[in-house]
Amino acid sequence: MRQLGRTERNIVKILLAQRDSTIGDFVGNVAIVREAMGRAGAAGADVVAFPELFLPGYPPRDLVEKPSFIAANEHALRDVAALATDVAIVIGFIERNESGAGKRLFNSVAVCERGRVAAVARKSLLPTYDVFDEGRHFEPATTASVVTIAGKRVGLSICEDAWNAPEFWRSRNYSRDPIREQAEQGVDFFLNVSASPYSVGRGELRVRMFREHARTHGKPLLFVNLVGGNDELLFDGRSLVVDSAGALRFEGRAFAADDLLVDLGAMPPAREPFARADEEEVLDALVMGTRDYMRKCGFTRAVVGLSGGIDSSVVAAIAADAIGAANVLGVSMPSRYSSKGSLEDARALADALGIGYRVVPIDKIFQAYLETLAPSLEGRPPDTTEENVQARIRGNVLMALSNKFGHLVLTTGNKSELAVGYCTLYGDMSGGLALISDVPKTLVYALGRALNRRRPSIPENVFTKAPSAELRPNQTDQDSLPPYDALDQILERYVEKREPIDQILAQGFDEKWVRDTIARVERNEYKRKQAAPGLRVTSKAFGLGWRMPIAQKFREG
Amino acid sequence: MRQLGRTERNIVKILLAQRDSTIGDFVGNVAIVREAMGRAGAAGADVVAFPELFLPGYPPRDLVEKPSFIAANEHALRDVAALATDVAIVIGFIERNESGAGKRLFNSVAVCERGRVAAVARKSLLPTYDVFDEGRHFEPATTASVVTIAGKRVGLSICEDAWNAPEFWRSRNYSRDPIREQAEQGVDFFLNVSASPYSVGRGELRVRMFREHARTHGKPLLFVNLVGGNDELLFDGRSLVVDSAGALRFEGRAFAADDLLVDLGAMPPAREPFARADEEEVLDALVMGTRDYMRKCGFTRAVVGLSGGIDSSVVAAIAADAIGAANVLGVSMPSRYSSKGSLEDARALADALGIGYRVVPIDKIFQAYLETLAPSLEGRPPDTTEENVQARIRGNVLMALSNKFGHLVLTTGNKSELAVGYCTLYGDMSGGLALISDVPKTLVYALGRALNRRRPSIPENVFTKAPSAELRPNQTDQDSLPPYDALDQILERYVEKREPIDQILAQGFDEKWVRDTIARVERNEYKRKQAAPGLRVTSKAFGLGWRMPIAQKFREG
């Protein structure tokens, strides 16, 4: 990479601008750069660094196949470069590959100085697994970049480039370690610009990994991460700085924009990484994700079906936190099988949250279906058919409110249900955002407790009564499923950790529970295919990162 | 690659076994190999070649992340190798990458001789675009393989390896050309084993491309392709052989299993590729895809909502062809807005096809919704809300029949509707297979004509009346959409060809039509996210190969 002519100085002040950009909103994203530049100037920074692909937004997915999208991204980069007069800008953008072979684009970072793009670094390691599709559009760089910024030699890397050090990983996805390659070229410090998505435990892993890099190579490392939600992906921010000894010196806020003003000549004392209970972290993640999804899709109001159970209670409470109670409408849709307690619990929740509330009894509609369908159902005994009809009536009612008033329907199914197909397509699965579809049932309860610690709203009864879909008399979830404690452990091993059935059985779970659970996961792929987008909070969510064929015959369960 | 000890002979007889394997059905797939081996033995073949990843099925997607899946695939390969006593077997399987770096697997082909795996060739060029995700799981080979089979030097390549010749393509996805690399090592002939999916025009493209390879290198080329449907992907077979001068000598059947018994010493005369009208080809593709999806998912019966329009008529006729008229149930669900003619057309169609038929009037249910919802809708005037309620009632009725009797619901929406969101989520979009969701409306009409040429069943009136959703009085599709002729041309340019808006406008379409159409495509991503899997017949279907963010602000329209 080209050396920049700027005079070397002893002290460099860098602003790590942890921000939330919107995919395809080039005008808005440049405005965020402009705002941060104002803060940088006031703080006397020499450099401002933004996250990976900040200009187009991350992940832009197949939008990058539109020539007009790439052109708009280049136009935005020129606008940003023009802002880099006194203060340098480091920012992620999409670069065309002009070589004539390979993928047409690079995932790149521009270094802008004196009104122009002075240097570019390209990403070498392109994650193409789980939720990531970078190999689909980008050509990998074959060399690691060291660039000169504000007189310093900077090992400038992009996200995954820092995730393949042999010192840290037992098995590796790639053969190269771009950080080591940079170290061998000689650097003053490392700067990693990322769009590294959140999942439980990811923050601590990053701290450990970046500390290891700094220790190994004896140089400070700065990490600036994206924050905000883009469809299923939640970015937690938590930008950080470790010194050359591997001590943590800065850590940015989680799930909110932040400025880290880093003076490499005068860093604050070492600190321990901020740690919280999983459920507190997940709660913040979901609030941010809900707010961001709605904002970026242009919704201001949401509607939630309130059954009086824990799932819908938690969803309503998170929605109220995310967009304001006045913008949330809870709807109870009792049928002949609904208990009086459920209706009371739902109403109490709505009152406590201060959200709108409505009761729409569905029995008249259900009766009309039963009468209309009777000749076609040929006198067959009731089964899940009639249960599903009720769930689908509720879906239709919520969608009618959505269509008429512009609310986003929030679905309330949790990950345990979605895994085993204990949910109704076009029924309770109907909606625009599946807020807790990556949250196992046991964690939903913990979220409920955490919500009540922040502000009591969910009635105690919701935690203690047996979970039930209330679609037939005296139904409980445990008529059909193992106890949620066991179910969630089995699912975590099977879905998240990809453990084979033998290894799960060796843990001592009831064999029938294990086999039934796995068989249910296997045969419900078709439901998940049509599920609403969900917010990812675990290392393996159903959705983008779970790509199973439907028409297939492999069975473990 | 290792040389095999077999004595060279002047004549080699190869059976190209164009077959349909099922993903994860290792026992069934080995049984197909055994059946083909019997035919090969009887025909005096020296070698039998099967398609790419034939043992695990293609595409196995994330199933390959299960250790038990890889182990079962290895076990099946041992079973196949044991069959290769007198006749060699060339077959696609998943190979572990034991190198410790990079992706854990290779997309490989085994050459089995004398009861064991004698050689392995690995895929170099891994398609990771459109519907393909091979870079997600497989490590590319870095060299092209020449193996000795039955005494001949064979350039053994896998699908995409043959799709990057600089002689043929103006722009290239990769820098290497494995076919040329093989030619440079010296080969007697090329053998390309593939799972190359169908789209309109793909067959002719393949013939041209393979002829070019043979001509360029002066060697014969044999191509064995998968046949059958796996979720969205349809494989058309059409295996072929070109001689060293580039003349086509063999061409396998389209959309059906076939045996090509190739004696390289005595080939039949050159022939022209078989060509048919697009609609005839697409019809065969959809019949095969419907049959295969249902069989592989374990369904024997299907239900279709019959509106009396062209879409549902074509879907019912294809279903009757695919699984037998006796296994198809047509259901008319008239409302207050349905015309008498529509009901008559639906009944006439069902009679002509000989499928089951039922009328389930939905007005009583619709009335119950209207009364139940009235207090919540606050007297707002009717709009699409009430239209969607009706569509969702129909979806619920069909799903109830499906739940009670085990029919697969076939959705009837076409590509034009899905593109512009002229369809109702959880309404007419409800179902397990979206049979014509990649067929533009104008092509749906052509399919209808082609079906009637084969066997008259669709009433003439269905072709001539104005298309209407019949969800409000006197509604027609053209109240909301441009004429389908123009719409489909705009969509083909925008969706399939990725043309920028300026280029489309330059064709002279009405500007408002173009902008409205593109804007509708852009803002209906959320509906497509929850669509049923559809059968892909064009070069760009919504589904696997169309990966757009929902929460994004880039707008061309």
Interface residues (C-beta under 8 A of the other chain):
Chain A: T22 I23 G24 D25 F26 G28 G57 P59 P60 R61 D62 L63 E65 K66 P67 S68 F69 A72 G100 A101 G102 K103 T128 Y129 D133 G135 R136 H137 S171 R172 N173 Y174 S175 G229 N230 D231 D292 Y293 K296 C297 V331 R358 V360 P361 I362 K364 I365 Q367 A368 Y369 E371 T372 L373 S376 L377 R380 D383 T384 T385 N388 V389 R392 I393 G395 N396 V397 M399 A400 L401 N403 K404 L425 Y426 S430 G432 R498 P500 I501 Y526 K529 Q530 A531 A532 P533 W546 R547 M548 P549 I550 A551 Q552 K553 F554 R555 E556
Chain B: T22 I23 G24 D25 F26 G28 G57 P59 P60 R61 D62 L63 E65 K66 P67 S68 F69 A72 G100 A101 G102 K103 T128 Y129 D133 G135 R136 H137 S171 R172 N173 Y174 S175 G229 N230 D231 D292 Y293 K296 C297 V331 R358 V360 P361 I362 K364 I365 Q367 A368 Y369 E371 T372 L373 S376 L377 R380 D383 T384 T385 N388 V389 R392 I393 G395 N396 V397 M399 A400 L401 N403 K404 L425 Y426 S430 G432 R498 P500 I501 Y526 K529 Q530 A531 A532 P533 W546 R547 M548 P549 I550 A551 Q552 K553 F554 R555 E556
